Amino acid sequence: MISPSLGVCYYPEHWPEDWWEADAARMAEVGIAWVRIGEFAWSRFEPTPGELHFDWIIRAMDVFHRHGIKVVVGTPTATPPRWMVDKHPDMLAVDLNGKRKGFGSRRHYDFSHLPYREEAGRITRLLAEAVGQHPALGAWQTDNEYGCHDTTYSYSPAAKEGFQLWLQQKYDTVDALNQAWGNVFWSMEYNRFDQVELPNLLVTEAAPAHGLDFRRYASDQVAAFNRVQFDILKSIRPDLPVIHNFMSRTTDFDHYDVAETLDIASWDSYPLGHLAVSDEPEETKHLYMRQGDPDNAAFHHDLYRAVGHGRWWIMEQQPGPVNWAQFNPDPLPGMARLWAWEAFSHGAEVVTYFRWRQAPFAQEQMHAGLMRPDREPAPAYHEASQVAQELKTLDLSGMVGKARVALVFDYQSEWAWQIQPQAKGFTHSAHVRGLYAAFRKHGVDIDILPPSTKSFAGYDVVAIPALFAWNDDLRSAIADFEGHLLIGPRSGSKTQDFSIPANLAPDLPSNLLDVKVMRVDSIDPSIDVEVRGSGSIHHWRERLETRANVVIEDVDGWPVLVNQGKLYYLGASGSKALIQRVVDQLIEEADLPTINLPAGVRCRTRAGFRVYVNYGAGPATLNPATDESGYVLGTAELTAAGVTVAKLATAG
């Protein structure tokens, strides 16, 4: 069993060496158990080609070891030094408009550039050989935030050559490619694979299958890049976990595929920054400006628990104002504590704050840390210390139990609807998150499942919204499932080659669901179509031909929600009220237990405890749940940004 603990990101190369000892001592005093170092330090490891300096990081690790702090060492490949660009000028990525990016920040490399991939493997091996046997070493991190700053896709000569080879391996013959892409349309047929262009700088849009295959190719390059480092690190220390730090709402590559060569998934949680740059309504942004969206962080906790096959961390947790949104408010007092507790309730093993001390220089000098630049504690310092002390009083070492509700999240569906939205702003992820929030408002725990899931056994309710194409595993899982299943809108509306299926959407056997989508009505989002009863449709509605039971219809008489036994089809994108109505119907039909939560309050169960967190700006009073034996941290009276932990009568 792994007991939850706290960590912090630290940059010894940023500070005088005679500060390190005092910093480590204060970390231990706070209750910090882990520190991450090294992920941006290539120019200090290797200031000129072949001139290696690992002595300083070893001395830093010696300091942390003396204070009982374990170290995560990051590979520095997100920040190749200037001399590397001079050596390989074509390693710089090329943007959508054909312009090559420059040196002077970070993530300035092209995943398709094979000589750089070799260089990344070389520095990874040298670093691992230098520090791999150090007693403080507890884990590795590969690179940093794959895809950050829109760096997954490159339209370079290296990417073009790699894409052509990838296509040849996938299709074998050009005729097969032409058939799959529908290239007879507009005379786009090829005679050779080396004629295929990248899907940018065209007169108008590329064929949808062309664009989707390019995204698949680009995603494979991220996975291949990670595999190089994973294999090297495992060859040197097979006993240590390899981690990568993913991000919020970053979907340009398939995280499930990358995580096939990871032991633990982690992500970087910045609730205020993520809300500020999101497409959430202004009302939501104002209401939760200092707390963050009450469901976004939790959704990513559950997503990365799935990506990490049950094991996940937060590698960077916001401690105060960030620097990269248009506006960067100060968190409500207590939020740095709340965010940590919420993460632990969803199964996090470690929550690592970013960063120990605010840097007084360079791009992130306005980004807060646990310490101020003058070496005095910032507010989150005390909140982190409080969390560390509270963790000692509760045994949360058990794993998160299987939920009764699951949602399927699919990266390829996100790409498909970016390529062909049909209604501007239509996304797979928005539909998944909408359902997630609606279940969570009732205190229902949720699992996220990948599209490779072969069975839904053990779940009472599963939802598969806006999934562009079925695969054999999902078809089998649907056919065998005995619980309540919700699919749509737009689920099964394409084949894997991005064509309309012969049987039309949702392309399921009529004995399972007798529904066909005959026509789609995409609507300006400023216009709503009212639904009989309550709620409204916006963005998307489908004209259904069906002999299934109509559960909800709109004011024009179009079926909105239909069911055939326990299988439900939702033929529209809905307002929050409509989605809540659909979820409430499923909860009632499946007889799921719910919790009457005050506005702004959310909860999650782990290891026999239920953790309540208050995202509201004011106090809230809990209604004790029937399966709880009492509160072991806090009370029924939750302050703003408050945390209360209840003991369950039976472990769950």
N, C-alpha and C positions, 0 to 999 in steps of 0.2 A: 504494500500500500504506500502511496506517495502522499505525504502531508502537504497541503498548500503552503506556499511561502512567497515572500516578496523579493524582488530584485530591483536593480537600477542600472541604467546605461551610463558608462563612464569612459572618459577619453583621456588617458594618462598623457598622451602626446600634446594635449592642450594646456597642461598645467606644469608648473615647476615640480621637479621630482621630489623636492623636500616637502611638498604638500601631500604626497600620496599616503604617507603613513597616517597623518591626521584624518584624511578623508576616509580611509578604510576603518579607522577606529570609530568615527562617527557613524558610518554605515552600520557597523556591528551594534552600536548603541541603539540605533533606530530599530534594528531587527531585520536588516537586509541580509538575505542568505545567498543571493546570486548577484553577479555583476557581469555585464556584457561589455567586451572591449574589442578593438582591433578592426572593426568592419570598414573603416574609412582611412586606414593608415598605410596604404601601399607606398606612398612617397616617403614615409619614414622607414618602412621595411626595406625598400630598395630605391634609394634616391637616384641612382644611375644604374644602367643595366648591369646586373651581376654583382653590384655592391650591396651586400646584405647586412642588415642591422636588426637582429631579433633580440639582442641583449636587453634592450630597454623594456620590451613587453614581458620578458622572463622576470626581470626585476619587479615589474608591477605585479605579476602573478605571485611572486614571493611575498609581497606585501599583503595581498588578499589572503593568501594561505595562512599567514601568521594570525590573521583575525578571523579565521574560520569561514571565509566567504568563498563559495565555489564560483568558477569563472566559465562563462560562455565566450569562446573565441570566434569572432566572425572573420570569414575570408574577405579580403579587401577588394574584391573584383568589381564592385559597383563604382569604384573610383580609380580607374587606371591613370597613372601619372603622365605628365606631359611628354616625357621621353618615349612612352609607349605609343602615343599618338604620332610622334615624329617617326617612329620606327614603322608603324602601320597606319598611315594616314587614311586608308580606306576602311578602317575599323569603325569610323564614325558613322552613325546611322543617318539615313536619308528620310526626310519627312514626306508626307503625302503629296506635297507640291514639288517634290524633286530637289529640295534644298538640303545640302549636307549640314548636319548639326556641328557645333564647335566645341572646343575644350574650354573649361572655366567653371564648371559646376560639378555635376555627377551624372551617373548612368549614361555616359557618352560612348556607348558601344552598341554594336549591331550583333544580335544573337546569332545571325547567320554567318558571321565572319569567322571562319574556321581557324585561321592563325591566332586571332584573339582568344578563341576558346582554348587553344593549346597554351597560350600564355597564362590564362586564368587557371588552368590545371597545374601549370608549373609553379606559380606562386602559392597555390593551395598546398601542393606537396611540400614545398620548402618550409612554409609556415608550420604545417602539421608535423614535419620531422623535427623542427626546432622546439616546439612547445608540447608535442603530443604526449610526452611521458610526465609532464609536470603534475605534481600531486593536487594542485588547485583546479586543474582542468576538469570540468563536469559535463560540457556539451560543446557542440559546434553550431555555428550559424553559417549557412551558405549565402554569400552575396548580401544584398539588402533590398527589400521591397521591389521584387521583379515587377516590371511594368509601370512603376511610378514615373510621373511626368510624360505619360503617353509614349513609352519607350518599347512596347512589345513589338510594334510593327515598324519595319524599315523597308524602304523601297529602293534598295541599293543594288548594284550589280551582283553582290554576293547573295542577296536575297533572291534575285531573279534566277540566278544559276541554281541555287538550292531548291527553289520552288519547282523549276523544270524537272530536276532530278526526282524530287518527291512525287510529282505527278506521274512520271514514268514508272516509278515503283508501285504506285497505287493502281494505275489503269493498264499498264503493260502495253496497250496499243493506243494510238492517237484516235482511232475510230471509236474506241470505248470512251475516251474522254469527250469527244464530240457528241456522242450520244448522251452521256451523263449531263453535260452542260447545256444541251439543247442548242448546239452551235449552228444548226441549220437555220435558226432564226437570225435574220440580218446577215446571212452569209459569213458567219464568224468561224467557219470550220478551218482546222489546222491540218497541215500535212506532216509536221514534225513537232516533237515536244519543244525543241529549241526555238520555235516560233512564238511560244506562249509568252505574253507580256504580263507584268504585274497589273493588278486592277486599279491603277491610278493614272492620272494624266490622260484619260480617255475623253472622247467628245461628250459622252454621257455615261450613264451607269454601265458597269460590267454586268454580264450575266450573273444572276444571284448565286448559282452554283460555283462560278469562278471566284466570286468574293468569299463564299463560305470555305472553299478549299484553301484559299490563301490564308484565312484565319486559322484553319486547322493546321496548315503548314507552320505558321508563325508560332502557334501554341506548342507544336512538337519541338521547335527549336529551343524554347524556354525549358521544356522538360529535358532535352538532351544536354543543354548547358548545365543544368542542375545535376544531372546524372554523373557528369565528369567529376565534379567536386565530391559528390556523395561517395563514389567508388574509391576515390583517393583517401578520403577521411576514414572510411570504413577499413581500408587496407592497413591503416596505421593504428587506429584505435577502434576495433570492431565492437567494443563494449560500450562506447559512448554514443548518445543519441545525436543525430543530425537534424537540425531545425532550419526552417526558413520563416521569415516574417512577412506574411502577406498583408493586404490592406483592405479597407472598407470600400465596398461598391466598385471594386476593380475586377472586371470580368473579361479582359482582353485575351486571356489564356485560360486553359482548363486546369484549375488548381488540383482537381482530383488526379490528373495525370502527373503533374509535377510531384505530388505527394507520394507517388509510388516509390520515389527515392528519397523519402524523408522518414524519420522515426516519429517526429512530433511536428504538428503544424502550429504556427503561432501567427498572430496578427497584431497590427499596430492600431490601438484604439484611441481616437481623438474625438470624443463625442461632440464637442462644441464646434470644432473645425469641420467635421463631417456634416453636421446639420447646416452650418453656414453656407457650404458649397453645394448642398443637395438641391433637388427640385421639389422639396416639400413646400406646401403652401406657406405664404408669409405669416398667416395666423399661427401655424405650428412653430415657425422659427421664432416668433416673438414670445410665444408661451413658454418655450423650452430653451430660450437663448442661453441661459446660464447652467442648464442641466444636460442638454442634449436630448435628441429624440428618445423617448422611453422604450422604443422597441428596436432601434437600429443596432445598438451594441449587442443586445441579447441575440438578435438574429445572427449576427456574425459569430458570436460565441458558439451557437449551435451549428452554424455552417462549418466552422473550422474544426469543431469536434468531429464532424463527419469527414472532412478532408483529412484530418490526422488519424483516422481510424480509431477514434476514442481518446487520443492524447493531444492536448493542446495547451498553449501558453498565450499570455499577452506579452509580447516582447517590448512594446513601447506603450505605456499608459500616460495619457495626458495628465499633467499635474497642476496646470495653470493656463494662462493665455498662450495660444500658439501664435505663429507669425505668418501663416500662409493663406489665410482666408481674407476676404475683403475687410471684414471687421472681426476682431478677436477678443470677445468679452472675457471677463474674469469669471471663473466658475463660482457658483453658489458655494458658500462655506459648507464643507462636508462632502462635496461631490467626489473628490479624490478618494475618499474612504468608501463612498457608495459604489463607485465604479469597480473598485477592487472586490468588494463583497459580492456584487452581482456576478462578476466573472467567476469567482470561486463557486458560487451556487450553480453555475452552468458547467462546472467540471474543470476549470482551469487548475493546472498544477502550480504555475508560477505567474504572478503579475509583476512585471518589470516596469518601473516608472522611467519615463524619458524626461529629463536626464538628471544626474546628480546635481550639477551646478550649471546655472544659466551661463552660456558663453557670452563674454562681452564683445566679441568680434565676429565678423563674417556674416553669412546669410541668415543664420538662425539666432542672432543676438537678442531678438525680441521674444524668443521662445522660452517660457519659464521652465525652471527645474525644481527639485526639492530644496535646493539652496539658491540664494541670490548670488549675483556676481561678486558681491563683497564678502562671500563666505559665511553669511548669516542665513539662518533657516527661513525659507519661504513657507507660506501656510500649509502646503501639502506635506512638508517635512513632518509636521506634528500629526497630520492625518494618517500618514503611512505608519508612523510609530504606533498610533492607536490601533490600526489594523493588525500590526504584528503582535501586539499584546493580546488582542481579542482572539486571534487564531490559536493562541496557547490554551485558551479555555474551552475550545470546542474541537472535537475530533471529526474533521471533514475529510478524512483520508479515503473514504469510500468513493467508488466511481459513481457517476451519474447513472441512474437506472433508466431502462428503456421507457420512453414515453408511450402514451396510448394514441397519440396523433403524430403523423409524419407528413412532411411536404417534400416533394421532389424538386430539386434545384439543378438546372442543367445549363452549363456555360454555352454550349452550342446553340441553344434556343435564344440566348441573349444575342449572340452574333447574328442569327438568322433574322431577328426582328429589327436589328440595327440596319441590316442590308435592305430589308423589305418591310418597313413598318406599316405601310398602307394607311395607318393613322399616325400622324406625327406624335412621337413620344410613347408609342406602344412598346412596352418591354416585357419580357418574361419576368425579370426580377421584381418589377413593381407589383405584378400580380401575386408572386410568392410572398413578398413582404406584406402586402395587404391582408392576405389570409392569416399570416403569422400574427400580425398585430390583433386581428379580430379574435383569434383563439386565446391569445395571451391576456386579453382584457378580462377573461373569465378565470384566470389563474391556471390555465391548462398548460402543462409541459409539452414541448414539441421537439421532435427529432427532424433533422434534415437528411434526406437520402439522395445519393447520386443516381443518375439515370441508368447505371449498370446494375441496379438492385434487381435481384432475381426473385425475391419473395417478400411479400408484405405481411407474412405471418406474425402474429403477436400484436398487431396494431388494430385499433377499433375504427380509426378514420385515417384515410390517406387522401391527399389532394395532389393533383398533377396539373397545375394551371399553365396555359400558354406554352406547352411543350411542342416544338415545331414538328418533330417526327418521332414515331415509335421505333424502338429497336426490339429484337426478339425477346430479350430479357424482360422488358416492361410488358410486352404483350402477354407473356407467360404469367408474370406476377399479377396482372389484372384478371386474367382468366381464372386463376386459382384463389383469388382473394375472397374471403368470406365476410369481411367487414364493410364499412361504408366508404365508398370511393367517389370523389368529386374530380371531374376533369373539365377542361375548358376554361375560358374561351380559347379558340384557335388551336387547341391541342390536337395533334395528329393531322394537321391541315397540309403538311408537306411530306414528301418522301425524303430519305437521306440524301438524295440527289437534288433536293430543292425543287421538286415538281409537285403539282397537285395530284394526290392519289386518285386512282381510277374510280374508287368508291366514294370519293369526296370525304371531307372531314366529317366526323372525327376518325373515320377509317377503322372502325371496330365492327366485329361481327354483329349482325342484327339480333342474334339471340342474347347478346350481352347488352346492347344498346341500339335500339331501332331509331337512329337519328341520322339525318344528313343535313349538312350546312349547304343550303341552296344558293345563298347570296349573302354578301357582307355589306353592312352599312357603316362606313367610318365617318365619324361626326366631329365637327369642330368642338374642342373641349369646352368652349364657352357655352355650348348648348347642351342641355340635359333632356333626356326623354324620361318622363315620369313612369314609375312602376306602380301597378295597382297594389295597394296596401301601404308600403313605405319604401323609400329609397328611390334611386334614379340611375339611369344608364348614361355614361358619357364615354366618348372616344370610339366605342366599338359595340356593334350589336349584329347578331347573325339571324338570318331568316332560316328557321329550322323546319324541315319536313320530318315529322315524327309521329309514331303511334305510342310513344311513351307517355306517362302521366305528366301533365303540366302542373307544376307546383307554383310557379310565379310567372306572370305575364305582364307586359307593359301596357300602357293605355291604348296603344294601337292594336292590341290583341296578339302581338308577337310573343311566343314562348320565350321566357328568360331562363328559367330553371325547370328542367324536366328530370324525371327519374324512372328507372326501370328496375324495380326491386331496390337494392342498396346502391346501385350505380346512378350517380347524378351527373347531369351535364349542364354547365353554366354557359349560356350563349351570349354573354355580354360582359363588357367591362363596367363595373359599377362604382357608385359612390361608396364612401365608407359605411353609410347606413345600409345600403343594399348588401355589401359584403358581410357586414355584421349579421344581417338577417339570414343570409345563406349559412353562415357558420353556426348561428344559433339553432337553425333547423337540424344541422348535422349533429350538434351536441345533444339535442333532445332525442333524435332518432337513435343515436348510439348510446344514450343513457350515460354520458360522461359526467363525472363529478365536477362541479365548478366551485369557485370561491367568489364571494361578493366583495370585490375590491373597490376601495374608494378611487375617485378620479386621480390619475397620475401615479397610482401605486401598482407595482408589478411584483411577481414572486416566482421562485423556482425551487424545486426540491433537490436535495443531494444528501446522501449518506444518513438518512433518518432525520434531516432537518429541512425546514422550509424558510428560505430567506426572503423577507419583504424589503423592498426599497421604494422610497418615495421620491419620484421625479417631480412632484408638484412643488410650486413655489411657496406653498403654505402647509400647515399641519394637516394630518389626516388620522382618522381613528379606524383601526382594524376591526373587522368582524371575525371573531375566533372561528376557525374551521373545525368541523366535527372530528377530524382525524388527528388533531393536535392535542398534546398533553400539557402544554404550557410554554411560556416564553423563557428562553435561556439567555437572550441578549436583547436589551431594549424592552419596550412595553407595547401595549396596544395603541398608545399615543405616539404616532410618528411625527417627528418634526420635519420641516422641509429638509430634503437631502438626508433624511433619517434612514436607519437600518434597524430592523427587528428580526430576530431569528427565533423560530418556534421549533420545539421538539415534537416529532411525530410520534403518535402512539405506537405505530408499527413502522419499522424502517422502510424507506422507499427512496 
